[in-house]
Amino acid sequence: MAEKFDHLEEHLEKFVENIRQLGIIVSDFQPSSQAGLSQKLNFIVTGLQDIDKCRQQLHDITVPLEVFEYIDQGRNPQLYTKECLERALAKNEQVKGKIDTMKKFKSLLIQELSKVFPEDMAKYRSIRGEDHPPS
């Protein structure tokens, strides 16, 4: 899988370099540099074709739209992964806290119901397979 990305990265680097060189040629254009300009344009077209060929090898890769938003904002796309993990950990802690609270509530509810309805709660515990009342 990594070689697919390496191949694409190589083509992208060549493409970016050709674009940079094209910018230099265009910024200081002289009629005598027409041949060089045409050659660079052909390299760019070939580079786009090579990148398109790489696309076919990577058709099963999906990238969340938020990653592109990070890139558009000038942020490092690796921060997206970090922030996703941080949000997941925070949500996990929140849910764990809710679960712990519900367990405590259940325990207290059973204790209080056992005081008010001892016979019914004994039946409930026998149905649930609990031998002793929770303390």
C-alpha positions as CSV (number, residue, x, y, z in Angstrom):
1,M,0.0,0.0,0.0
2,A,2.8,2.4,0.9
3,E,4.4,2.0,-2.6
4,K,1.2,3.3,-4.1
5,F,1.5,6.5,-2.1
6,D,5.2,6.7,-2.8
7,H,4.6,6.5,-6.5
8,L,1.9,9.3,-6.3
9,E,4.1,11.4,-4.1
10,E,7.0,11.1,-6.6
11,H,4.7,12.2,-9.5
12,L,3.3,15.1,-7.4
13,E,6.8,16.3,-6.5
14,K,7.8,16.3,-10.2
15,F,4.6,18.1,-11.1
16,V,5.1,20.8,-8.5
17,E,8.7,21.3,-9.6
18,N,7.6,21.6,-13.3
19,I,5.0,24.2,-12.2
20,R,7.6,26.1,-10.3
21,Q,9.9,26.1,-13.3
22,L,7.0,27.2,-15.5
23,G,6.4,30.1,-13.2
24,I,10.0,31.2,-13.6
25,I,9.8,30.9,-17.4
26,V,6.6,32.9,-17.6
27,S,7.6,35.6,-15.1
28,D,10.7,36.4,-17.3
29,F,9.2,35.5,-20.7
30,Q,11.3,36.2,-23.8
31,P,10.2,35.2,-27.3
32,S,13.4,33.1,-27.4
33,S,12.2,31.0,-24.5
34,Q,9.0,29.8,-26.3
35,A,10.6,26.4,-26.9
36,G,11.3,26.0,-23.2
37,L,7.8,27.1,-22.3
38,S,6.2,24.6,-24.7
39,Q,8.4,21.9,-23.3
40,K,7.4,22.7,-19.7
41,L,3.7,22.8,-20.7
42,N,4.1,19.3,-22.3
43,F,5.8,18.1,-19.1
44,I,2.9,19.4,-17.1
45,V,0.4,17.7,-19.3
46,T,2.4,14.4,-19.0
47,G,2.6,14.9,-15.2
48,L,-1.2,15.3,-15.0
49,Q,-1.6,12.1,-17.0
50,D,0.8,10.3,-14.6
51,I,-1.1,11.6,-11.6
52,D,-4.4,10.4,-13.2
53,K,-3.0,6.9,-13.7
54,C,-2.1,6.9,-9.9
55,R,-5.7,7.8,-9.1
56,Q,-6.9,4.5,-10.5
57,Q,-4.6,2.6,-8.0
58,L,-6.0,4.6,-5.1
59,H,-9.7,4.6,-5.9
60,D,-10.6,2.8,-2.7
61,I,-9.0,5.4,-0.4
62,T,-11.4,7.9,1.2
63,V,-10.4,11.1,2.9
64,P,-12.7,12.9,5.2
65,L,-13.7,16.4,3.9
66,E,-12.6,17.9,7.2
67,V,-9.0,17.1,6.2
68,F,-9.3,19.2,3.1
69,E,-10.8,22.0,5.2
70,Y,-7.7,21.8,7.5
71,I,-5.4,22.0,4.4
72,D,-7.5,25.0,3.0
73,Q,-7.0,26.8,6.4
74,G,-3.3,26.2,6.2
75,R,-3.3,23.7,9.0
76,N,-1.4,20.5,9.2
77,P,-3.8,17.6,8.2
78,Q,-2.2,15.4,10.8
79,L,-3.8,17.6,13.4
80,Y,-7.1,16.3,12.2
81,T,-6.2,12.8,13.4
82,K,-4.9,14.1,16.7
83,E,-8.0,16.2,17.4
84,C,-10.3,13.3,16.4
85,L,-8.5,11.1,18.9
86,E,-8.8,13.8,21.6
87,R,-12.5,14.2,20.9
88,A,-13.0,10.5,21.1
89,L,-11.2,10.2,24.4
90,A,-13.2,13.1,25.8
91,K,-16.4,11.5,24.7
92,N,-15.3,8.2,26.1
93,E,-14.7,9.8,29.5
94,Q,-18.0,11.5,29.4
95,V,-19.9,8.3,28.6
96,K,-17.9,6.4,31.2
97,G,-18.9,9.0,33.8
98,K,-22.6,8.6,32.7
99,I,-22.3,4.8,33.0
100,D,-20.7,5.0,36.5
101,T,-23.5,7.5,37.6
102,M,-26.2,5.2,36.3
103,K,-24.7,2.2,38.1
104,K,-24.6,4.2,41.4
105,F,-28.2,5.3,40.8
106,K,-29.3,1.7,40.2
107,S,-27.6,0.6,43.3
108,L,-29.1,3.3,45.4
109,L,-32.6,2.7,43.8
110,I,-32.4,-1.0,44.6
111,Q,-31.4,-0.2,48.2
112,E,-34.2,2.2,48.7
113,L,-36.8,0.0,47.0
114,S,-35.6,-2.9,49.2
115,K,-36.5,-0.8,52.3
116,V,-39.9,0.1,51.0
117,F,-40.9,-3.1,49.1
118,P,-38.7,-5.9,50.6
119,E,-40.9,-8.8,49.3
120,D,-41.1,-7.4,45.8
121,M,-37.4,-6.7,45.7
122,A,-36.6,-10.2,47.0
123,K,-38.7,-11.6,44.0
124,Y,-36.8,-9.2,41.7
125,R,-33.4,-10.4,43.0
126,S,-34.4,-14.0,42.6
127,I,-35.6,-13.5,39.0
128,R,-32.3,-11.6,38.3
129,G,-30.3,-14.4,39.9
130,E,-29.0,-12.2,42.7
131,D,-28.7,-14.0,46.1
132,H,-28.2,-11.1,48.4
133,P,-29.4,-7.5,48.5
134,P,-26.7,-5.0,47.4
135,S,-25.1,-3.1,50.3
